[in-house]
Amino acid sequence: MTCIECNRNLSYIDHKNSMDNYGVELCVQHQTRLEKVVKKNNTPIEAIKLYYGLKNAGVTPMLEWWDGKKSIDLAISRVKLNIEIDTEYNIITHKQAINDLEEAMHSFKNGFTTIRIPNVVIKYYLRETVNNILGIIEGLKVNIKAI
Ligand SMILES: [Zn+2]
């Protein structure tokens, strides 16, 4: 049991707390750091799981990236990909839906692609989600080269 950020050995209780709170193995120091980010931005736990899932797959995402207007759950800057985790997609209002569309439009105009992923998809299909994002990154890379 070691911290996936710094490889420090974890005690049983640190390991348990970290797994219960974030679903990944983190030392106290890295848990505290993450806790600050989560509290400040109301980050869903699935964003953290996906963040580490992508890191495991060799991608370097940024957690809670500030785009100048708002904080993006996950961003992969190399291919200008923004990932937002939807936590209340089943009760989405028409107001929220049009806001999402407008945000997507703005980010496209700035050369960014935004995808929205329901949190349950990450909860039940983390590996498949990571694989699909890897595919999207590949596709975006090809498009960037084409320009
Ligand atoms: Zn650590």
Boltz pocket constraint, residues with backbone or C-beta under 6 A from the ligand:
constraints:
  - pocket:
      binder: B
      contacts: [[A, 3], [A, 4], [A, 5], [A, 6], [A, 7], [A, 8], [A, 26], [A, 27], [A, 28], [A, 29], [A, 30]]
      max_distance: 6.0
